[in-house]
Structures are given as structure tokens and as C-alpha cells.
Amino acid sequence: MEGVLAQTLVSGLLIGFVYALVAVGLTMIYGVMDVVNFAHGDYLMLSMYFSYWLFILFGMDPLYSLPAIVLVMFGIGVITYYITIRPIINSPMLSQIFVTFGLLIFLRGLAQFLWKVDYRMIPDTLVSGSFNLGGIYIGRPQLVAAVGAVLCSGLILWFLKNTKAGMALEAVSEDKEAARLMGINSDRMFALSWGIGIASVGVAGVLLSNFFYVFPEVGGQFCLIAFVVVALGGFGSVVGAFLAGIIVGLVEVVSGYLIDPSFKFMFVLSLYLAVVFIRPQGLMGRK
Amino acid sequence: MKKEYILLLIFFASLVIYPFIFENPFPRHLLIMIMLYGTMGIGWNIIGGYTGQVSFGNAAFFGVGAYTTAILLSKYGINPWFGMILGCVFSSMVAVIVGYPCFRLQGHYFAIATIAVGEIVQILFTNWEYAGAAVGIYIPILEESLWNFQFHTTKLPYYYIILVMFTCALLLCYAVDKSRFGYYFRAIKDDPDGARSLGINVRNYKLVAFILSAILTSICGTFYAMYVLYIHPANTIDLWLSIHLCILVLIGGLGKIFGPVLGAFIFIPLTEFTRVYLGSEGQGIDLIIYALIIILLATLRPQGLWGMLARSRT
């Protein structure tokens, strides 16, 4: 019995790190420019497909294609900003919701059109199977994904705290006016936040493609979980998102273990409602 | 002004005589779906378009309407018209229970909360054995009559029932648009703090808008259950239904009486066309087209296609 619980906690922790990485990009874009990207999960889907096709067409393992995909996703993020987000930066919140909602519809439509609704899976990857650690089975691809997610989140955090561009990003997210007066070009910072935000969800997509099915709707569930994580961590807080990702991963598996797996997603979503009603600023957010 | 009344008259007259011109089942079914989605779109427009509260959870009301009718009829033999009324009561209750806490939330926080609620309702129904769980409910076949809300030899009566519902929804929306409520809803959308400082009870008026939206959607749920005679969580309480409603109002015109109507007249035929004529080759093309329209409208003109038509006329 205890073994099952320990097994559950470990798998919750592993997937929690991936949730954290998906949410870090979302919360970063929100923090810097107050825009919630409703299409965030669909960028995840896009990078999973990139990883899948590079494997199928060129035999490139996801871990080898990772750097190239990250670069491409960074570019897609920046292009998305300049084409669709920049024109509505000063529009009412409704237009902002509708633009990213439009992106969601666009990416899903594109995936359905290009790749049909089939469930696809990379058949044979570099890391596969599982190993036994003190009675607990740990899936290798899951472990690689968790480690990769921690490294990537850590890198983003280091970038924000220790580089000039990172500190400029933080400055813009704290006070746009003051940052502008200090000579920070907020337009370029917005583009950078979209680039990093989409690149980080791209990393998550590649790592997930090692053990998760790819299909046009796959982003929906991850996007919802990312909303819960971002709300719990505090909208705009990267550290908060990282902690909240782990909590959400644990809530998901523990509620599935204690009550019923078919209800686990319901508990995760209830967590969102509980947070926004009781503590809207989340764990680490600013009021 | 006079010209608009004549156009309106022509529009409704053509809806009335349409089934006599097109006698095949498919064109009739097409217009039934257009009016069904038009009615739900009008409901979505009241909360999303007029009041500016984006709801991605309206499918929950559709599901409550459909399930209330189906459960009452299949388990207790209660008349579907009564089920429709009770469905409206339950949907209104859900709207109040969800809306009361959620309407404190601003913009996207509210939109995400409605997704969460819609998904939670779907999970509950998918696991609720009494309501058929994931398999759903087959509605018992009754003798065909208006009282039983069932017709098997021809779809024609369904056509006129949904035409009456659609017309009532339009009249309701017109009444809201021209009344004090319409002005308050728009004030809440444009400037909630300003509306509050003028003494408008913002939360209560949002609730009124949400209840109206819930009732219109719930009635459509009952109609759908009696029209297809088989409901399950995936065809009634799906996030995609809420997303489709949002799409059709956005392309038609947000906060305009005829926006959702125009939206439904574009959305349903285009979706059916890609499904029937392009098959799996054209899958997703309709979504790409809607997405481009939505992004273009949101970045250039937030008024929807109806707004563009209205502007080009004046």
C-alpha cells in the first residue's frame, strides 16, 4: 500500500515539473505584458508535432532535434507577437482574449488540416522503458522530461536574475512606465517574452513527445493545467509557477489515487476556482 | 428605417416558406442547425457580447437542458415540455451558483473559470451512472405529436418549433437591447467602475445577463435532445460547443442583435460544407478561415461582420 502511494507521489512529481515548464512560459508572457495566451497549449502541440515529424522523416531523436526546435519555436513566438499581439497591445482586454483565442483556433485547424486527427506516437526513442529504484518504477522518458524541465526553468530564472535583458524584462513586468523612462524598449521586451515563453513551451513539447501521444487537441488539457498552475503560483510569477506546477502534479495523482482516476482532472480544475476565490494573488503573485 | 423592416419581413417570410422550396431532409436539417446555433449564439451574445463577460462554459447549460429533459422523460415519463421548463430552472440555478462567485473576477480570470466549470460539469456527467455515464441516454420513442415533442415521419415540425424559438430569442434580445438592461449591460462592458459609480449593481446585472444566456442555451439543449433522441456528454457538454458559440458570435458581430444570426448563417454552412464536400482532406480548413476572420476583426475592427455591413450601408 505504501509502495503504491510512493509510486504515485513520484509520478506526480515528475509530471509536475513538466507542468511547471509549460506554465513558466505562460506566466512570463502574462507578467511582462498582461496578456493571457489562450493558445499556449497549442504551441505545445506544435512543437510535439515538429519533434514527431523530425523523427519520422529524418530519424532524429527528440533529444537531438531539441535545440533546433527551440530556436524555431522562439522565432514563431516573436513572429506571433509582431503579427497578432502588437496591434492589440492597447486594446480592451476583450480584444486580447479574442486574438489569442483566434490563435488557438488557427493552430488547431492547421494541425487538423495538415496532420489529421490521428493519435501519433514516436515509435522508438533513445530513452525508453523504466528502471527500479528501491521498489519504485521510474519511467526513463518521464525522468528525462522532468530533469529537462527543471534545467530549462532554472535557466530562465537565471536569465531573468543575472542578465541585462532578463533584468530589463523583470523591470517591464514590474512597471512599464518606469522601465520606459529608464530607456528600456518595451516593444522589444514584449517580443522577447513571447520568444522565450513559446520556446520554453517548445522544450516541454519535445520532452513530452518522448512518451505522450500527439494529436491536434493535445494542447487543450495542458493549457488548462497551465492556467491552474499560473493562477496558483500567482499570475506573472515564474518562481510561483514552478512551485505550483509541482503541487498541481501531486494534486492530480493523489486525488486520482485516493478517489478515482476519472475525477483527477476535476480536482485540478477545482483548485483553480478555489485559488481565484480565496487567494486571487496566488502563492507568489503581487496583489 | 422602413427599408430595414421590409428586409426583416422578407427574412422571416423566406424562413417560413423555405421548407416548401427545399423538401429534402438535408437542407431542412441545415436550417434547423443554423437556427439552433443562432438561438444559442444570441444567448452567448447577451453575456459575452453585450455584457463583455467571455464565457467558455455555455455548453454546461446546453447539457443541463438536454439532460433534465432526457432524464425526466426516460426515468419518470415526464413530458418534455415540462422538462424544458425545469431545465431552464436548473440552468438558471447553475448560472447563479457559478456566476455569483465568478463575477468578482475580471476578464480572463472569469473566462478561465468558465472553462473550468464547463469541464467539471462534463466530468460529473461522464461519471454519473444514473445519467448513463459516458454512454448517455436514449430517449424513449413516443407517439408523434407536438405534446410529446417527437416526430418520426418528417422533420418539418422540428423546423417550425426551432423557428418559433429562434424568433422568440431574437425578440428577447431586441427587448434587452432597447431596454434599460441593454444600456446597463453595455455600460458594464465598457467601464465597470464607471457603471458602479453611477449606482448600477454590477454583479446583479451580470447575473441577469448570465441567466438570460443560460435559459436560451438550455432551451436549445432540450430541443437538441428531442431532435436527435440520443444524448451523451460528448455531444452536449463539450468545450468545443462553447468554443463554436464564441466563434460564431465573434465573426458575426459582438453585441449586435443580428450578429449571431449572421454568424450562424456563415458558420453552420461552411462547417457542413467542408465536412460533406471536402471530407477528411479539408478537415480544419473551416477553423483556419474562422481564425483568420477573428484575428483580423480583433486587430482591425472589433465590430464583427455585421458591424462592417452596417457601416457600409450608412
Chai-1 contact restraints between the chains, C-beta under 6 A:
chainA,res_idxA,chainB,res_idxB,connection_type,confidence,min_distance_angstrom,max_distance_angstrom,comment,restraint_id
A,V36,B,H108,contact,1.0,0.0,6.0,A-B,restraint_1
A,T84,B,I295,contact,1.0,0.0,6.0,A-B,restraint_2
A,P87,B,T299,contact,1.0,0.0,6.0,A-B,restraint_3
A,I88,B,T299,contact,1.0,0.0,6.0,A-B,restraint_4
A,M93,B,G107,contact,1.0,0.0,6.0,A-B,restraint_5
A,L94,B,G52,contact,1.0,0.0,6.0,A-B,restraint_6
A,S95,B,A298,contact,1.0,0.0,6.0,A-B,restraint_7
A,S95,B,P302,contact,1.0,0.0,6.0,A-B,restraint_8
A,I97,B,V54,contact,1.0,0.0,6.0,A-B,restraint_9
A,I97,B,H108,contact,1.0,0.0,6.0,A-B,restraint_10
A,F98,B,A298,contact,1.0,0.0,6.0,A-B,restraint_11
A,V99,B,I295,contact,1.0,0.0,6.0,A-B,restraint_12
A,V99,B,A298,contact,1.0,0.0,6.0,A-B,restraint_13
A,G102,B,A291,contact,1.0,0.0,6.0,A-B,restraint_14
A,G102,B,I294,contact,1.0,0.0,6.0,A-B,restraint_15
A,G102,B,I295,contact,1.0,0.0,6.0,A-B,restraint_16
A,I105,B,L287,contact,1.0,0.0,6.0,A-B,restraint_17
A,I105,B,Y290,contact,1.0,0.0,6.0,A-B,restraint_18
A,I105,B,A291,contact,1.0,0.0,6.0,A-B,restraint_19
A,F106,B,A291,contact,1.0,0.0,6.0,A-B,restraint_20
A,G109,B,G284,contact,1.0,0.0,6.0,A-B,restraint_21
A,G109,B,L287,contact,1.0,0.0,6.0,A-B,restraint_22
A,G109,B,I288,contact,1.0,0.0,6.0,A-B,restraint_23
A,G109,B,A291,contact,1.0,0.0,6.0,A-B,restraint_24
A,Q112,B,Q283,contact,1.0,0.0,6.0,A-B,restraint_25
A,Q112,B,G284,contact,1.0,0.0,6.0,A-B,restraint_26
A,F113,B,Q283,contact,1.0,0.0,6.0,A-B,restraint_27
A,F113,B,G284,contact,1.0,0.0,6.0,A-B,restraint_28
A,F113,B,I285,contact,1.0,0.0,6.0,A-B,restraint_29
A,F227,B,I112,contact,1.0,0.0,6.0,A-B,restraint_30
A,S262,B,N127,contact,1.0,0.0,6.0,A-B,restraint_31
A,M266,B,I120,contact,1.0,0.0,6.0,A-B,restraint_32
A,M266,B,I123,contact,1.0,0.0,6.0,A-B,restraint_33
A,L269,B,A116,contact,1.0,0.0,6.0,A-B,restraint_34
A,L269,B,E119,contact,1.0,0.0,6.0,A-B,restraint_35
A,L269,B,I120,contact,1.0,0.0,6.0,A-B,restraint_36
A,Y272,B,A116,contact,1.0,0.0,6.0,A-B,restraint_37
A,L273,B,A116,contact,1.0,0.0,6.0,A-B,restraint_38
A,V276,B,L105,contact,1.0,0.0,6.0,A-B,restraint_39
A,V276,B,Y109,contact,1.0,0.0,6.0,A-B,restraint_40
A,F277,B,P101,contact,1.0,0.0,6.0,A-B,restraint_41
